[in-house]
Amino acid sequence: FTLPYCELVFHGACNKWKIFSYKSKWATLSGEKSCETGRDIICPAPLSVELKQKIEKVILKTYKVLGFVDMARIDFRLTDNEDIYIFDANNSPSISSINCFDANALNWSYEDFIKVLVDIYYKRVYGTS
């Protein structure tokens, strides 16, 4: 399954490149213009059912082709024509409580999210949860 898709909406100084850099994500005193005030995270993203299904098909195919197991974060860009471009696939993404927007969109707490991940791992290794 996939978690709800989130949309980053850039504005102000962050709108120039529409890139959410490492420094602007994690280092609040980095000296780099912070995109904390220059972007909004909309989660779940306002997408039609058809578009969500199209995205899920691409995401799950990417997951399988890359040989991922259990979990991954797959980032993509969506054009105005609804073309999907994968630009990052990470089988070991950060899962800290401060960036758990997609799980929060399901009304899961951080602890709920971690429990789901542990259940997935346990079921794969031991066959039951």
C-alpha positions, 0 to 999 in steps of 0.5 A: 500500500502507499501512504497519502501523497503530500504536495510541497508548495513553494512561495517567496524565496523558495519558489525560485528553484522549488528545491527543498534542500537538506539545509532548509529541511534540517538545519534551522540555523544553517544561514541558508534561507529557510524554506520553513516559511517559504513552503507549505506541505499539503497532505493529503495532496488534492488529487483526483481518484484517477490521478491517485491510482495512476501515481500508485501504479507508477510508485509500486512499479518503481518499488518492485523494479528497484527490488525494495522490501517493506518500505521506501519513500519515492519522490516524484514531480507531477507536471501540469499534464499529469505526467509523473517523473520519479526523481528520488527513491530511497529504501531507507528514508528518514522516519523521524516524528517531525516529517511524518506528514503522510502518516499524520494524514491518516490520523496515525501518531508517530508511534502508530506509524512505527508499529505498522512498520514493525508489523510489516517487518515482523510479518515478512521475517516470521510470517505472522504478526 
